[in-house]
């Protein structure tokens, strides 16, 4: 089996389809809005300070800003939003929560770096394919760092290449939110995200959010 085809199968995508060269697949903001509603209903509080460390064009950051969070946004590539910063090479501790949809091929690296970067008691929220639960290597990681929650959707969510939600509409993957709380040792709690949102606008973001530039990361 060719290397390219094997990698595609591991990623659970069509091996004949063309991957975005930087693995940029933006998350439809609806996916985060659904999670935030479920967290609120379950009484789970996330920090008011959040770092979106693979922000792309700001789809998740804008939702958080609209909801009143203090958001730091960065990405290794300049996509016109946030700071240009390589999260995996950072050395500082972040005093807040980290929330992102990392490139799936780097998901394990983002997980390890996120745990390293957080202070005890703070949370790491990663939007990942359900396949992240697989593999013997991750089994060992989960035994050492168990997710506190895994939030499953009752319907598939949209991630689109280059952030083009109109062109790439297919819902081919089952995405979930993995939530770690640094220092937590215990059983992983499985939760379901309800399929419906309260009536609110998802696109476009509020005018004051458009073009926002965040303070430089130290």
PyMOL commands that set and color helices and strands:
alter all, ss='L'
color gray80, all
select helices_A, chain A and resi 3-10+29-42+59-66+87-89+104-117+130-133+136-144+207-209
alter helices_A, ss='H'
color red, helices_A
select strands_A, chain A and resi 25-27+49-52+70-75+83-84+97-100+123-129+149-153+159-161+175-181+189-193
alter strands_A, ss='S'
color yellow, strands_A
deselect
rebuild
show_as cartoon
